[in-house]
């Protein structure tokens, strides 16, 4: 079955990979607080019981793709995901990432490591935390890693495929040249990139489309800007990665853009968040957006987008027209 003939609720993870739900579960937030150089790189405090319930709610909505990383909560996100998926592992596809170093006890991420040796070390640690024999998709997390050095990372990942420790691999990068380097391997299934109604790199998307790769979309809701729950009075806790946002500055323009498309995205019974996800489903058959979720309510809202399906061609044109009038 080709990508074009898949139901709108399904996408393929790579040219010859498994089918997954067209919208996946982003597991960054369920990792809880963690820091780098004293700054928060998580989304604040989280209730593990609620996280598990949210994952179960996602399963009930037909979600079969879960994306995490070893550094999210410094191992905690992987552990929570594994707990929630006990008894469900055979029916889902799990992706994780490596490249950032971390201290599980202190919940700190001091640096990076893209050495071939660390690829294996990180994979083994994730296998243990995820309570699985094989990782479906292992992604390189260092988006700007040196291209020449990335050849060694690629070789190490090929070895892990050969050994059966991973089924496929990818790179979380917004750079099309880096994406193309991994795309040349038949075992590369996906490139993870930032994309949403407000911004995105079409050149990196083009690499995915040309090579039959999934484009896993991080930030599909603009880190909450497209949730419909923010305005200029919004404040974030000191342990939230967004705590430095300035709604009188850079984020003010983004809020204005959201206002321009709000009525279009929220038409036909959709919430704003659902409309933003449905826009991505219409934008490219390669896209698999992974909105971050940490509550049952978020899971139910976000994954109901699967029932709405992609925006129509008319609605997509309306969004383009609405954004075209905004000042640069």
C-alpha positions, -999 to +999 in steps of 0.1 A: +000+000+000+015+034-009+014+065+012-012+080-010-036+051-005-033+049+033-063+060+053-060+096+065-057+083+101-025+064+092+010+072+080+040+051+071+072+053+091+096+052+061+092+038+027+091+002+039+083+008+076+053+001+097+020+020+096+015+043+125-013+067+136-011+099+117-007+118+149+017+105+176+022+112+213+051+135+222+067+124+255+089+154+263+066+169+289+060+136+309+097+136+317+092+163+343+117+190+353+153+188+342+180+214+335+210+223+315+235+249+328+210+258+354+182+265+329+150+245+326+147+222+296+115+205+307+079+216+311+077+217+349+063+193+374+043+164+362+021+137+378+032+103+367-002+087+373-018+113+350+010+107+324+002+070+324-035+077+322-029+101+293-009+074+274-038+050+279-063+076+267-041+080+236-042+043+230-080+044+233-080+071+206-061+049+182-026+063+188+001+038+179+032+060+178+051+073+208+081+096+206+105+101+236+142+107+242+167+095+268+173+131+280+136+139+287+135+140+324+170+124+322+155+089+317+122+095+334+101+099+303+113+065+289+105+048+323+070+063+325+063+053+289+075+018+294+053+014+325+022+027+306+028+004+276+031-028+296+007-052+279+005-029+248+040-030+234+033-053+205+006-029+191+027+003+191+058+019+176+083+035+200+108+061+190+135+075+212+166+097+208+202+100+220+231+125+219+226+146+251+244+134+282+224+134+315+225+126+352+194+106+362+197+114+399+204+151+396+180+155+366+207+175+347+220+173+311+255+186+312+265+182+276+265+162+244+282+131+230+280+120+194+308+095+195+301+060+180+308+045+214+281+066+230+256+056+203+258+020+216+259+030+253+228+052+249+209+026+230+216-001+256+204+023+284+172+032+265+165-005+258+166-011+296+144+018+305+119+011+278+117-025+288+120-037+253+143-059+232+142-037+201+138+001+196+116+007+166+132+041+157+163+055+173+170+091+164+201+112+166+192+142+188+220+166+180+206+186+151+237+205+143+263+178+146+293+180+124+286+164+090+319+145+087+315+132+122+279+122+115+293+095+091+305+076+122+272+080+139+255+066+108+278+036+107+272+029+144+234+030+138+238+006+109+256-018+133+227-016+157+202-024+130+223-054+119+224-067+155+186-063+159+188-038+187+169-012+166+146-015+136+154+018+120+169+052+127+166+089+120+179+123+128+162+151+146+175+180+125+160+210+107+190+210+082+183+195+048+219+186+041+221+166+073+188+150+066+200+140+032+231+123+047+210+099+067+184+096+039+208+077+017+205+047+040+177+022+035+174+019+073+167+056+078+129+059+083+124+094+095+137+129+100+123+149+129+118+186+123+101+216+137+070+225+116+036+241+123+012+266+108+035+295+118+069+282+106+089+253+092+117+243+068+102+232+035+136+221+022+140+195+050+104+184+043+113+180+006+142+156+015+117+134+034+091+135+006+118+127-021+132+097-001+100+082+013+108+092+049+084+102+076+088+137+087+081+136+124+069+170+135+080+184+168+064+216+180+033+210+159+014+233+183+042+259+186+050+248+221+014+257+231+009+289+210-015+270+189-033+254+218-058+283+221-049+286+258-024+315+256-026+353+255-004+382+265-010+376+302+003+340+301+031+333+326+052+301+330+068+287+360+106+289+366+110+252+359+093+255+324+114+257+293+092+286+282+097+307+313+117+334+293+090+339+267+081+376+261+045+382+250+053+419+245+082+409+222+089+380+199+059+359+210+035+389+204+039+385+167+032+348+169+001+354+189-010+379+162-005+352+136-025+327+156-054+352+158-053+355+119-059+318+114-079+310+146-114+310+130-103+289+100-085+262+121-113+261+146-141+257+120-162+226+115-163+215+151-125+216+156-106+232+185-077+254+175-052+227+185-071+201+164-071+225+135-034+230+137-028+193+137-052+188+108-034+215+089-002+195+091-020+163+080-031+182+049+002+199+043+022+167+036+015+130+036+050+126+051+041+145+083+035+127+116+029+154+142+037+146+178+020+171+201+033+171+236+008+155+260+008+152+298-029+150+308-059+129+298-077+161+287-049+170+263-047+134+249-085+134+242-084+168+226-053+164+205-060+129+192-095+136+183-078+154+153-076+119+138-114+118+136-115+152+119-089+144+093-069+168+071-081+203+063-097+207+030-079+224+001-102+254+005-093+257+042-056+254+034-059+282+009-077+303+034-049+298+060-023+309+034-043+340+025-047+349+062-010+346+070+000+365+038-014+398+052+008+397+083+038+421+083+072+405+080 
